[in-house]
Amino acid sequence: MTFSLGIVGAGQFSGQFASLFHAHPGVGDVHVTDLLPERAERLVAEQGLAGTFPSYEAMLESPAVDAVAIFTQRWTHGPLVLRALNAGKHVYSAVPMAITTEEIAAIIDAVRATGLTYMMGETSQYHPATVHARNQIAEGAFGRLFYAEGDYVHDMDLGFYDAYRYSGGEDWKQTASYPPLLYPTHAIGGVLGAWQTHAVSVSAIGVRDDRGDGVFDRSVSRFDNDVSNATALFEVAGGGSFRTNEFRRVGYPSHIRESRFRFFGTEASMEQLATVALWQDKNGVKDISELLEPRPTLSPDDPSLQHVAPELRAAFTSGAAPVHDRSRLPREFDGLHNGHEGSHHFLVDDFVTAVATRTLPSVNAWVAARYTLPGIIAHESARQGGVRLAIPDFGDAPKM
């Protein structure tokens, strides 16, 4: 039995997922809505989807839509998710979950009250390094894990200026100043997606931007933000710590690998850089780069990427790595484009399977909160000069 889906937002990112949802045998009709109707109409025409809705409100009111997938501006997700849940729709949301503690709490309450499926589509859940670390932790190969690192290092010059101009219009500089620590899940999710714990406190430091181009300028910023680079050190439940970096001004080839991870245990460790990954124990070093390297599935010159800055196209062209187990995926995905180091196929299948079987998806509301809320508290710590702050926790997901 299939369910129908409404795509909310027809920008650069959503089209890649729309085609995967459309191809999944568990999904029937796919509709689209966007604040710019021509974008929605273009996506429907290009991919042969079911049609458009004139507004989000109309989509939520329609009995022809069972679930929505939200691909809008990152600070809008919380309110849009709540409206969908309260309208009786299952929800797939792009990251982040929300930008305030209150929004996160409200989403969890709504999921609990309605019994509907909510999933945050965090790509690092299936980042090859996270998958490998998760497997090794399950086997006890690290010994006791006590420290990890996760970086999301993506310079503004490498495609982000174009992306913000595309999504923000004439006032794009107001939102291009989005605080790095409020977009934390590509770093935090990659660590906690392997290490089954959660953050309990944080101290963070932000670096004020000095480019002087009107981006990360507090007088311009919608978010009163002048920080472009930030580092956070988290304490975790059960003992140990992890550190994340969110860098937007950095001399680093993010078009090769924008997220990267390291894990350290009492018996072994694992470290990943832009082009190399190593497994290390007390006897020596093993190069595992090939195991974690995704295979391209789409040419960067593909017409579907014409509106995406060349520096951002690698995120939409990378396929599965050898460490990925694709045996559970529908055969309809074989040969289809993938992205973000092979994660897109798994994320779509996670959501469709959860809705169909009424089970919790991988990044359910409680997991999403643990990937998102630590960054919100870290942002406040940085604004207070690095003071250590406690991180609220909403607990484990309920048993279903």
MODA-V962872 format. One record per pair of residues at least 24 apart in sequence whose C-alpha atoms are under 10 Angstrom apart, sorted by the first residue. I is the first residue (numbers start at 1). J is the second residue. If there is no record, write none. Layout:
BEGIN
i:I j:J
i:I j:J
END
This chain:
BEGIN
i:1 j:25
i:1 j:26
i:1 j:27
i:1 j:28
i:1 j:356
i:2 j:26
i:2 j:27
i:2 j:28
i:2 j:29
i:2 j:66
i:2 j:352
i:2 j:355
i:2 j:356
i:3 j:27
i:3 j:28
i:3 j:29
i:3 j:30
i:3 j:64
i:3 j:65
i:3 j:66
i:3 j:67
i:3 j:352
i:3 j:355
i:3 j:356
i:4 j:28
i:4 j:29
i:4 j:30
i:4 j:31
i:4 j:50
i:4 j:63
i:4 j:64
i:4 j:65
i:4 j:66
i:4 j:67
i:4 j:68
i:5 j:29
i:5 j:30
i:5 j:31
i:5 j:32
i:5 j:50
i:5 j:59
i:5 j:64
i:5 j:65
i:5 j:66
i:5 j:67
i:5 j:68
i:5 j:69
i:5 j:89
i:5 j:90
i:5 j:91
i:5 j:92
i:6 j:30
i:6 j:31
i:6 j:32
i:6 j:33
i:6 j:50
i:6 j:51
i:6 j:52
i:6 j:53
i:6 j:56
i:6 j:59
i:6 j:60
i:6 j:64
i:6 j:65
i:6 j:66
i:6 j:67
i:6 j:68
i:6 j:69
i:6 j:70
i:6 j:89
i:6 j:91
i:7 j:31
i:7 j:32
i:7 j:33
i:7 j:34
i:7 j:40
i:7 j:52
i:7 j:53
i:7 j:56
i:7 j:59
i:7 j:65
i:7 j:67
i:7 j:68
i:7 j:69
i:7 j:70
i:7 j:71
i:7 j:72
i:7 j:92
i:8 j:32
i:8 j:33
i:8 j:34
i:8 j:35
i:8 j:40
i:8 j:53
i:8 j:55
i:8 j:56
i:8 j:59
i:8 j:68
i:8 j:69
i:8 j:70
i:8 j:71
i:8 j:72
i:8 j:80
i:8 j:93
i:9 j:33
i:9 j:34
i:9 j:35
i:9 j:36
i:9 j:37
i:9 j:39
i:9 j:40
i:9 j:56
i:9 j:69
i:9 j:70
i:9 j:71
i:9 j:72
i:9 j:73
i:10 j:34
i:10 j:35
i:10 j:36
i:10 j:37
i:10 j:38
i:10 j:39
i:10 j:40
i:10 j:41
i:10 j:42
i:10 j:43
i:10 j:44
i:10 j:70
i:10 j:71
i:10 j:72
i:11 j:36
i:11 j:39
i:11 j:40
i:11 j:43
i:11 j:71
i:11 j:72
i:11 j:73
i:11 j:163
i:11 j:166
i:11 j:167
i:11 j:307
i:11 j:308
i:12 j:39
i:12 j:71
i:12 j:163
i:12 j:166
i:12 j:167
i:12 j:304
i:12 j:305
i:12 j:306
i:12 j:307
i:12 j:308
i:12 j:309
i:12 j:316
i:13 j:71
i:13 j:72
i:13 j:94
i:13 j:305
i:13 j:308
i:13 j:315
i:13 j:316
i:14 j:43
i:14 j:69
i:14 j:70
i:14 j:71
i:14 j:72
i:14 j:94
i:15 j:40
i:15 j:43
i:15 j:44
i:15 j:46
i:15 j:47
i:15 j:71
i:15 j:304
i:15 j:305
i:16 j:304
i:16 j:305
i:16 j:316
i:16 j:317
i:16 j:337
i:16 j:338
i:16 j:339
i:16 j:344
i:17 j:69
i:17 j:71
i:17 j:337
i:17 j:338
i:17 j:339
i:17 j:344
i:17 j:345
i:17 j:347
i:17 j:348
i:18 j:43
i:18 j:44
i:18 j:47
i:18 j:49
i:18 j:69
i:18 j:348
i:19 j:43
i:19 j:46
i:19 j:47
i:19 j:48
i:19 j:49
i:19 j:336
i:19 j:337
i:20 j:332
i:20 j:333
i:20 j:336
i:20 j:337
i:20 j:338
i:20 j:344
i:20 j:345
i:20 j:347
i:20 j:348
i:20 j:349
i:21 j:69
i:21 j:333
i:21 j:345
i:21 j:348
i:21 j:349
i:21 j:351
i:21 j:352
i:22 j:47
i:22 j:48
i:22 j:49
i:22 j:50
i:23 j:330
i:23 j:331
i:23 j:332
i:23 j:333
i:23 j:336
i:24 j:329
i:24 j:330
i:24 j:331
i:24 j:332
i:24 j:333
i:24 j:345
i:24 j:348
i:24 j:349
i:24 j:352
i:25 j:330
i:25 j:331
i:25 j:332
i:25 j:333
i:25 j:349
i:25 j:352
i:26 j:330
i:26 j:349
i:26 j:352
i:26 j:353
i:26 j:355
i:26 j:356
i:27 j:67
i:27 j:352
i:27 j:353
i:27 j:356
i:28 j:65
i:28 j:66
i:29 j:64
i:29 j:65
i:29 j:66
i:30 j:64
i:30 j:65
i:30 j:67
i:30 j:68
i:31 j:59
i:31 j:64
i:31 j:65
i:31 j:68
i:32 j:56
i:32 j:59
i:32 j:68
i:32 j:69
i:33 j:57
i:33 j:58
i:33 j:59
i:34 j:71
i:34 j:72
i:35 j:72
i:43 j:304
i:46 j:304
i:56 j:80
i:56 j:83
i:56 j:84
i:57 j:83
i:57 j:84
i:57 j:87
i:59 j:84
i:59 j:87
i:60 j:84
i:60 j:85
i:60 j:86
i:60 j:87
i:60 j:88
i:60 j:89
i:61 j:87
i:61 j:88
i:61 j:89
i:62 j:87
i:63 j:88
i:63 j:89
i:65 j:89
i:65 j:90
i:66 j:90
i:66 j:91
i:66 j:355
i:67 j:91
i:67 j:92
i:67 j:116
i:67 j:117
i:67 j:118
i:67 j:352
i:67 j:355
i:68 j:92
i:68 j:93
i:68 j:118
i:69 j:93
i:69 j:94
i:69 j:118
i:69 j:119
i:69 j:120
i:69 j:121
i:69 j:351
i:70 j:94
i:70 j:95
i:70 j:120
i:70 j:121
i:71 j:95
i:72 j:167
i:73 j:164
i:73 j:167
i:73 j:168
i:73 j:175
i:74 j:98
i:74 j:99
i:74 j:175
i:74 j:178
i:74 j:182
i:74 j:183
i:75 j:99
i:75 j:100
i:75 j:175
i:75 j:178
i:75 j:182
i:75 j:183
i:77 j:103
i:78 j:102
i:78 j:103
i:78 j:104
i:78 j:106
i:78 j:107
i:79 j:103
i:79 j:104
i:79 j:106
i:79 j:107
i:81 j:106
i:81 j:107
i:81 j:110
i:81 j:118
i:82 j:106
i:82 j:107
i:82 j:108
i:82 j:109
i:82 j:110
i:82 j:111
i:83 j:107
i:83 j:110
i:84 j:110
i:85 j:110
i:85 j:111
i:85 j:113
i:85 j:114
i:85 j:115
i:85 j:116
i:85 j:117
i:85 j:118
i:86 j:110
i:86 j:111
i:86 j:113
i:86 j:114
i:86 j:116
i:87 j:114
i:88 j:114
i:88 j:115
i:88 j:116
i:89 j:114
i:89 j:116
i:89 j:117
i:89 j:118
i:90 j:114
i:90 j:115
i:90 j:116
i:90 j:117
i:90 j:118
i:90 j:119
i:90 j:351
i:90 j:354
i:90 j:355
i:91 j:116
i:91 j:117
i:91 j:118
i:91 j:119
i:91 j:120
i:91 j:351
i:91 j:355
i:92 j:117
i:92 j:118
i:92 j:119
i:92 j:120
i:92 j:121
i:92 j:347
i:92 j:348
i:92 j:351
i:92 j:352
i:92 j:364
i:93 j:118
i:93 j:119
i:93 j:120
i:93 j:121
i:93 j:122
i:94 j:119
i:94 j:120
i:94 j:121
i:94 j:122
i:94 j:123
i:95 j:119
i:95 j:120
i:95 j:121
i:95 j:122
i:95 j:123
i:95 j:183
i:95 j:184
i:95 j:185
i:95 j:186
i:95 j:368
i:95 j:371
i:95 j:372
i:96 j:120
i:96 j:121
i:96 j:122
i:96 j:182
i:96 j:183
i:96 j:184
i:96 j:185
i:96 j:186
i:96 j:368
i:96 j:369
i:96 j:371
i:96 j:372
i:96 j:373
i:96 j:375
i:97 j:121
i:97 j:122
i:97 j:182
i:97 j:183
i:97 j:185
i:97 j:365
i:97 j:368
i:97 j:369
i:97 j:370
i:97 j:371
i:97 j:372
i:97 j:373
i:98 j:182
i:98 j:183
i:98 j:368
i:98 j:369
i:98 j:372
i:98 j:373
i:98 j:376
i:99 j:181
i:99 j:182
i:99 j:183
i:99 j:372
i:99 j:373
i:99 j:375
i:99 j:376
i:100 j:182
i:100 j:372
i:100 j:373
i:100 j:375
i:100 j:376
i:100 j:377
i:101 j:369
i:101 j:372
i:101 j:373
i:101 j:374
i:101 j:376
i:101 j:377
i:101 j:391
i:101 j:392
i:104 j:365
i:104 j:366
i:104 j:368
i:104 j:369
i:104 j:370
i:104 j:372
i:104 j:373
i:104 j:394
i:105 j:365
i:105 j:366
i:105 j:369
i:105 j:373
i:105 j:393
i:105 j:394
i:107 j:365
i:107 j:366
i:107 j:369
i:108 j:364
i:108 j:365
i:108 j:366
i:108 j:368
i:108 j:369
i:108 j:394
i:108 j:397
i:109 j:365
i:110 j:365
i:111 j:364
i:111 j:365
i:111 j:366
i:112 j:365
i:112 j:397
i:112 j:398
i:115 j:358
i:116 j:354
i:116 j:355
i:116 j:358
i:116 j:359
i:116 j:360
i:117 j:351
i:117 j:352
i:117 j:354
i:117 j:355
i:117 j:356
i:117 j:358
i:117 j:359
i:117 j:360
i:117 j:361
i:117 j:364
i:117 j:365
i:118 j:351
i:118 j:354
i:118 j:355
i:118 j:360
i:118 j:361
i:118 j:363
i:118 j:364
i:118 j:365
i:118 j:366
i:118 j:368
i:119 j:347
i:119 j:348
i:119 j:350
i:119 j:351
i:119 j:354
i:119 j:355
i:119 j:360
i:119 j:361
i:119 j:362
i:119 j:363
i:119 j:364
i:119 j:365
i:119 j:366
i:119 j:367
i:119 j:368
i:120 j:185
i:120 j:347
i:120 j:351
i:120 j:361
i:120 j:362
i:120 j:363
i:120 j:364
i:120 j:365
i:120 j:367
i:120 j:368
i:120 j:369
i:120 j:371
i:120 j:372
i:121 j:185
i:121 j:343
i:121 j:344
i:121 j:346
i:121 j:347
i:121 j:348
i:121 j:350
i:121 j:351
i:121 j:362
i:121 j:363
i:121 j:364
i:121 j:368
i:122 j:185
i:122 j:186
i:122 j:187
i:122 j:189
i:122 j:190
i:122 j:193
i:122 j:340
i:122 j:343
i:122 j:344
i:122 j:347
i:122 j:362
i:122 j:363
i:122 j:368
i:122 j:371
i:123 j:185
i:123 j:186
i:123 j:189
i:123 j:190
i:123 j:259
i:123 j:339
i:123 j:340
i:123 j:341
i:123 j:342
i:123 j:343
i:123 j:344
i:123 j:346
i:123 j:347
i:124 j:185
i:124 j:186
i:124 j:187
i:124 j:188
i:124 j:189
i:124 j:190
i:124 j:191
i:124 j:192
i:124 j:193
i:124 j:194
i:124 j:259
i:124 j:260
i:124 j:261
i:124 j:340
i:124 j:341
i:124 j:342
i:124 j:343
i:125 j:185
i:125 j:186
i:125 j:188
i:125 j:189
i:125 j:190
i:125 j:191
i:125 j:192
i:125 j:193
i:125 j:194
i:125 j:343
i:125 j:346
i:125 j:347
i:125 j:362
i:125 j:363
i:126 j:189
i:126 j:190
i:126 j:193
i:126 j:194
i:126 j:320
i:126 j:323
i:126 j:324
i:126 j:340
i:126 j:341
i:126 j:342
i:126 j:343
i:126 j:344
i:126 j:345
i:126 j:346
i:126 j:347
i:127 j:186
i:127 j:189
i:127 j:190
i:127 j:193
i:127 j:259
i:127 j:260
i:127 j:261
i:127 j:292
i:127 j:294
i:127 j:320
i:127 j:321
i:127 j:323
i:127 j:324
i:127 j:340
i:127 j:341
i:127 j:342
i:127 j:343
i:128 j:190
i:128 j:260
i:128 j:261
i:128 j:291
i:128 j:292
i:128 j:293
i:128 j:294
i:128 j:320
i:128 j:321
i:128 j:322
i:128 j:323
i:128 j:324
i:128 j:340
i:128 j:341
i:128 j:342
i:128 j:343
i:129 j:190
i:129 j:191
i:129 j:194
i:129 j:259
i:129 j:260
i:129 j:261
i:129 j:262
i:129 j:263
i:129 j:270
i:129 j:271
i:129 j:272
i:129 j:277
i:129 j:288
i:129 j:289
i:129 j:291
i:129 j:292
i:129 j:293
i:129 j:321
i:129 j:323
i:129 j:341
i:130 j:189
i:130 j:190
i:130 j:191
i:130 j:192
i:130 j:193
i:130 j:194
i:130 j:195
i:130 j:260
i:130 j:261
i:130 j:262
i:130 j:263
i:130 j:292
i:131 j:190
i:131 j:193
i:131 j:194
i:131 j:292
i:131 j:323
i:131 j:324
i:131 j:325
i:132 j:194
i:132 j:270
i:132 j:288
i:132 j:291
i:132 j:292
i:132 j:323
i:132 j:324
i:133 j:190
i:133 j:191
i:133 j:193
i:133 j:194
i:133 j:195
i:133 j:261
i:133 j:262
i:133 j:263
i:133 j:269
i:133 j:270
i:133 j:279
i:134 j:190
i:134 j:191
i:134 j:192
i:134 j:193
i:134 j:194
i:134 j:195
i:134 j:196
i:135 j:194
i:135 j:323
i:136 j:194
i:136 j:268
i:136 j:270
i:137 j:194
i:137 j:195
i:137 j:196
i:137 j:263
i:137 j:265
i:138 j:194
i:138 j:195
i:138 j:196
i:140 j:265
i:140 j:267
i:140 j:268
i:141 j:265
i:141 j:266
i:141 j:267
i:141 j:268
i:141 j:269
i:141 j:281
i:142 j:263
i:142 j:264
i:142 j:265
i:142 j:266
i:142 j:267
i:142 j:268
i:142 j:269
i:142 j:270
i:142 j:280
i:142 j:281
i:143 j:264
i:143 j:265
i:143 j:266
i:143 j:267
i:143 j:268
i:143 j:269
i:144 j:240
i:144 j:264
i:144 j:265
i:144 j:266
i:144 j:267
i:144 j:268
i:145 j:195
i:145 j:239
i:145 j:240
i:145 j:241
i:145 j:263
i:145 j:264
i:145 j:265
i:145 j:266
i:145 j:267
i:145 j:268
i:145 j:269
i:146 j:195
i:146 j:236
i:146 j:238
i:146 j:239
i:146 j:240
i:146 j:241
i:146 j:242
i:146 j:263
i:146 j:264
i:146 j:265
i:146 j:266
i:147 j:191
i:147 j:195
i:147 j:234
i:147 j:235
i:147 j:236
i:147 j:239
i:147 j:240
i:147 j:241
i:147 j:242
i:147 j:243
i:147 j:262
i:147 j:263
i:147 j:264
i:147 j:265
i:147 j:266
i:147 j:269
i:148 j:188
i:148 j:190
i:148 j:191
i:148 j:192
i:148 j:195
i:148 j:234
i:148 j:240
i:148 j:241
i:148 j:242
i:148 j:243
i:148 j:244
i:148 j:261
i:148 j:262
i:148 j:263
i:148 j:264
i:148 j:265
i:148 j:269
i:148 j:270
i:148 j:271
i:149 j:187
i:149 j:188
i:149 j:190
i:149 j:191
i:149 j:233
i:149 j:241
i:149 j:242
i:149 j:243
i:149 j:244
i:149 j:245
i:149 j:260
i:149 j:261
i:149 j:262
i:149 j:263
i:149 j:264
i:149 j:271
i:149 j:272
i:150 j:184
i:150 j:185
i:150 j:186
i:150 j:187
i:150 j:188
i:150 j:189
i:150 j:190
i:150 j:191
i:150 j:192
i:150 j:242
i:150 j:243
i:150 j:244
i:150 j:245
i:150 j:246
i:150 j:259
i:150 j:260
i:150 j:261
i:150 j:262
i:150 j:263
i:150 j:272
i:151 j:184
i:151 j:186
i:151 j:187
i:151 j:188
i:151 j:190
i:151 j:191
i:151 j:231
i:151 j:243
i:151 j:244
i:151 j:245
i:151 j:246
i:151 j:247
i:151 j:258
i:151 j:259
i:151 j:260
i:151 j:261
i:151 j:262
i:151 j:273
i:152 j:180
i:152 j:183
i:152 j:184
i:152 j:185
i:152 j:186
i:152 j:187
i:152 j:188
i:152 j:190
i:152 j:244
i:152 j:245
i:152 j:246
i:152 j:247
i:152 j:248
i:152 j:254
i:152 j:257
i:152 j:258
i:152 j:259
i:152 j:260
i:152 j:261
i:153 j:186
i:153 j:187
i:153 j:229
i:153 j:244
i:153 j:245
i:153 j:246
i:153 j:247
i:153 j:248
i:153 j:249
i:153 j:250
i:153 j:251
i:153 j:252
i:153 j:253
i:153 j:254
i:153 j:255
i:153 j:257
i:153 j:258
i:153 j:259
i:153 j:260
i:154 j:246
i:154 j:247
i:154 j:248
i:154 j:249
i:154 j:250
i:154 j:251
i:154 j:252
i:154 j:253
i:154 j:254
i:154 j:255
i:154 j:257
i:154 j:258
i:154 j:259
i:154 j:312
i:155 j:228
i:155 j:229
i:155 j:246
i:155 j:247
i:155 j:248
i:155 j:249
i:155 j:250
i:155 j:251
i:155 j:252
i:155 j:253
i:155 j:254
i:155 j:255
i:155 j:258
i:156 j:215
i:156 j:228
i:156 j:247
i:156 j:248
i:156 j:249
i:156 j:250
i:156 j:254
i:157 j:248
i:157 j:249
i:157 j:250
i:157 j:251
i:157 j:311
i:158 j:248
i:158 j:249
i:158 j:252
i:158 j:253
i:158 j:254
i:158 j:255
i:158 j:309
i:158 j:310
i:158 j:311
i:158 j:312
i:159 j:254
i:159 j:255
i:159 j:308
i:159 j:309
i:159 j:310
i:159 j:311
i:159 j:312
i:159 j:313
i:160 j:248
i:160 j:308
i:160 j:309
i:160 j:311
i:160 j:312
i:161 j:215
i:161 j:309
i:162 j:307
i:162 j:308
i:162 j:309
i:162 j:310
i:162 j:311
i:162 j:312
i:163 j:307
i:163 j:308
i:163 j:309
i:163 j:312
i:166 j:307
i:166 j:308
i:166 j:309
i:171 j:220
i:171 j:221
i:171 j:222
i:172 j:215
i:172 j:221
i:172 j:222
i:173 j:213
i:173 j:214
i:173 j:215
i:173 j:216
i:173 j:217
i:173 j:220
i:173 j:221
i:173 j:222
i:174 j:214
i:174 j:215
i:174 j:216
i:174 j:217
i:174 j:218
i:174 j:219
i:174 j:220
i:174 j:221
i:174 j:222
i:174 j:223
i:174 j:224
i:174 j:225
i:175 j:215
i:175 j:216
i:175 j:220
i:175 j:221
i:175 j:222
i:175 j:223
i:175 j:225
i:176 j:214
i:176 j:215
i:176 j:216
i:176 j:217
i:176 j:220
i:176 j:221
i:176 j:222
i:176 j:223
i:177 j:209
i:177 j:214
i:177 j:215
i:177 j:216
i:177 j:217
i:177 j:218
i:177 j:220
i:177 j:221
i:177 j:222
i:177 j:223
i:177 j:224
i:177 j:225
i:177 j:226
i:177 j:227
i:177 j:228
i:177 j:248
i:178 j:215
i:178 j:216
i:178 j:221
i:178 j:222
i:178 j:223
i:178 j:224
i:178 j:225
i:178 j:226
i:178 j:227
i:178 j:228
i:179 j:206
i:179 j:216
i:179 j:221
i:179 j:223
i:179 j:224
i:179 j:225
i:179 j:226
i:179 j:227
i:179 j:228
i:179 j:229
i:179 j:230
i:179 j:246
i:179 j:248
i:179 j:375
i:179 j:376
i:179 j:379
i:180 j:206
i:180 j:225
i:180 j:227
i:180 j:228
i:180 j:229
i:180 j:230
i:180 j:231
i:180 j:245
i:180 j:246
i:180 j:247
i:180 j:248
i:180 j:375
i:180 j:376
i:180 j:379
i:181 j:206
i:181 j:227
i:181 j:228
i:181 j:229
i:181 j:230
i:181 j:231
i:181 j:232
i:181 j:244
i:181 j:245
i:181 j:246
i:181 j:247
i:181 j:372
i:181 j:373
i:181 j:374
i:181 j:375
i:181 j:376
i:181 j:377
i:181 j:378
i:181 j:379
i:181 j:380
i:181 j:382
i:182 j:246
i:182 j:372
i:182 j:373
i:182 j:374
i:182 j:375
i:182 j:376
i:182 j:377
i:182 j:378
i:182 j:379
i:182 j:380
i:183 j:246
i:183 j:371
i:183 j:372
i:183 j:375
i:183 j:376
i:183 j:379
i:184 j:232
i:184 j:244
i:184 j:245
i:184 j:246
i:184 j:371
i:184 j:372
i:184 j:373
i:184 j:374
i:184 j:375
i:184 j:376
i:184 j:378
i:184 j:379
i:185 j:244
i:185 j:368
i:185 j:369
i:185 j:370
i:185 j:371
i:185 j:372
i:185 j:373
i:185 j:374
i:185 j:375
i:186 j:244
i:186 j:246
i:186 j:258
i:186 j:259
i:186 j:260
i:186 j:371
i:186 j:372
i:187 j:243
i:187 j:244
i:187 j:245
i:187 j:246
i:187 j:258
i:187 j:259
i:187 j:260
i:187 j:261
i:187 j:371
i:187 j:375
i:188 j:234
i:188 j:242
i:188 j:243
i:188 j:244
i:188 j:245
i:188 j:261
i:188 j:370
i:188 j:371
i:188 j:372
i:188 j:373
i:188 j:374
i:188 j:375
i:189 j:363
i:189 j:367
i:189 j:368
i:189 j:370
i:189 j:371
i:189 j:372
i:190 j:259
i:190 j:260
i:190 j:261
i:190 j:262
i:190 j:371
i:191 j:242
i:191 j:243
i:191 j:244
i:191 j:260
i:191 j:261
i:191 j:262
i:191 j:263
i:191 j:371
i:192 j:236
i:192 j:242
i:192 j:367
i:192 j:370
i:192 j:371
i:193 j:362
i:193 j:363
i:193 j:367
i:193 j:371
i:194 j:263
i:195 j:236
i:195 j:263
i:196 j:236
i:196 j:237
i:197 j:236
i:197 j:237
i:197 j:238
i:197 j:239
i:197 j:240
i:197 j:370
i:198 j:234
i:198 j:235
i:198 j:236
i:198 j:237
i:198 j:238
i:198 j:241
i:198 j:367
i:198 j:369
i:198 j:370
i:198 j:371
i:198 j:374
i:198 j:391
i:198 j:393
i:198 j:395
i:198 j:396
i:199 j:233
i:199 j:234
i:199 j:235
i:199 j:236
i:199 j:237
i:199 j:238
i:199 j:240
i:199 j:241
i:199 j:242
i:199 j:370
i:199 j:371
i:199 j:373
i:199 j:374
i:199 j:390
i:199 j:391
i:199 j:392
i:199 j:393
i:200 j:234
i:200 j:235
i:200 j:236
i:200 j:237
i:200 j:238
i:200 j:239
i:200 j:241
i:200 j:370
i:200 j:374
i:200 j:389
i:200 j:390
i:200 j:391
i:200 j:392
i:200 j:393
i:201 j:233
i:201 j:234
i:201 j:235
i:201 j:236
i:201 j:237
i:201 j:241
i:201 j:374
i:201 j:377
i:201 j:378
i:201 j:381
i:201 j:388
i:201 j:389
i:201 j:390
i:201 j:391
i:201 j:392
i:202 j:232
i:202 j:233
i:202 j:234
i:202 j:235
i:202 j:236
i:202 j:241
i:202 j:242
i:202 j:243
i:202 j:374
i:202 j:375
i:202 j:377
i:202 j:378
i:202 j:379
i:202 j:380
i:202 j:381
i:202 j:382
i:202 j:386
i:202 j:387
i:202 j:388
i:202 j:389
i:202 j:390
i:202 j:391
i:203 j:231
i:203 j:232
i:203 j:233
i:203 j:234
i:203 j:235
i:203 j:243
i:203 j:377
i:203 j:378
i:203 j:379
i:203 j:380
i:203 j:381
i:203 j:382
i:203 j:384
i:203 j:385
i:203 j:386
i:203 j:387
i:203 j:388
i:203 j:389
i:203 j:390
i:204 j:230
i:204 j:231
i:204 j:232
i:204 j:233
i:204 j:234
i:204 j:243
i:204 j:244
i:204 j:245
i:204 j:375
i:204 j:377
i:204 j:378
i:204 j:379
i:204 j:380
i:204 j:381
i:204 j:382
i:204 j:383
i:204 j:384
i:204 j:385
i:204 j:386
i:204 j:387
i:204 j:388
i:204 j:389
i:205 j:229
i:205 j:230
i:205 j:231
i:205 j:232
i:205 j:233
i:205 j:245
i:205 j:378
i:205 j:379
i:205 j:380
i:205 j:381
i:205 j:382
i:205 j:383
i:205 j:384
i:205 j:385
i:205 j:386
i:205 j:387
i:206 j:230
i:206 j:231
i:206 j:232
i:206 j:246
i:206 j:247
i:206 j:378
i:206 j:379
i:206 j:381
i:206 j:382
i:206 j:383
i:206 j:384
i:206 j:385
i:206 j:386
i:207 j:231
i:207 j:247
i:207 j:249
i:207 j:382
i:209 j:248
i:209 j:249
i:210 j:249
i:211 j:249
i:225 j:383
i:227 j:379
i:227 j:382
i:227 j:383
i:230 j:378
i:230 j:379
i:230 j:382
i:231 j:378
i:231 j:379
i:231 j:382
i:231 j:386
i:232 j:374
i:232 j:375
i:232 j:377
i:232 j:378
i:232 j:379
i:232 j:381
i:232 j:382
i:232 j:386
i:233 j:378
i:233 j:386
i:233 j:388
i:234 j:374
i:234 j:375
i:234 j:378
i:234 j:388
i:234 j:389
i:234 j:390
i:234 j:391
i:235 j:388
i:235 j:390
i:235 j:391
i:236 j:391
i:244 j:375
i:246 j:375
i:253 j:311
i:254 j:311
i:254 j:312
i:254 j:314
i:254 j:315
i:255 j:310
i:255 j:311
i:255 j:312
i:255 j:313
i:255 j:314
i:255 j:315
i:256 j:311
i:256 j:312
i:256 j:314
i:256 j:315
i:257 j:314
i:257 j:315
i:257 j:340
i:257 j:341
i:258 j:312
i:258 j:314
i:258 j:315
i:258 j:340
i:258 j:341
i:259 j:340
i:259 j:341
i:290 j:321
i:290 j:322
i:290 j:323
i:291 j:321
i:291 j:322
i:291 j:323
i:291 j:324
i:292 j:320
i:292 j:321
i:292 j:322
i:292 j:323
i:292 j:324
i:292 j:341
i:293 j:318
i:293 j:319
i:293 j:320
i:293 j:321
i:293 j:322
i:293 j:323
i:293 j:341
i:293 j:342
i:294 j:318
i:294 j:319
i:294 j:320
i:294 j:321
i:294 j:322
i:294 j:323
i:294 j:324
i:294 j:338
i:294 j:339
i:294 j:340
i:294 j:341
i:294 j:342
i:294 j:343
i:295 j:319
i:295 j:320
i:295 j:321
i:295 j:322
i:295 j:338
i:295 j:341
i:295 j:342
i:296 j:320
i:296 j:321
i:296 j:337
i:296 j:338
i:296 j:339
i:296 j:341
i:296 j:342
i:297 j:334
i:297 j:335
i:297 j:336
i:297 j:337
i:297 j:338
i:297 j:339
i:297 j:342
i:298 j:335
i:298 j:336
i:298 j:337
i:298 j:338
i:298 j:339
i:299 j:337
i:313 j:339
i:313 j:340
i:314 j:339
i:314 j:340
i:314 j:341
i:315 j:339
i:315 j:340
i:315 j:341
i:315 j:342
i:316 j:340
i:316 j:341
i:316 j:342
i:316 j:344
i:317 j:341
i:317 j:342
i:318 j:342
i:318 j:343
i:318 j:344
i:319 j:343
i:319 j:344
i:319 j:345
i:320 j:344
i:320 j:345
i:320 j:346
i:358 j:400
i:359 j:399
i:359 j:400
i:360 j:397
i:360 j:398
i:360 j:399
i:360 j:400
i:364 j:397
i:365 j:394
i:365 j:396
i:365 j:397
i:366 j:393
i:366 j:394
i:366 j:395
i:366 j:396
i:366 j:397
i:366 j:398
i:367 j:394
i:367 j:395
i:367 j:396
i:367 j:397
i:369 j:393
i:369 j:394
i:369 j:395
i:370 j:394
i:370 j:395
i:370 j:396
END
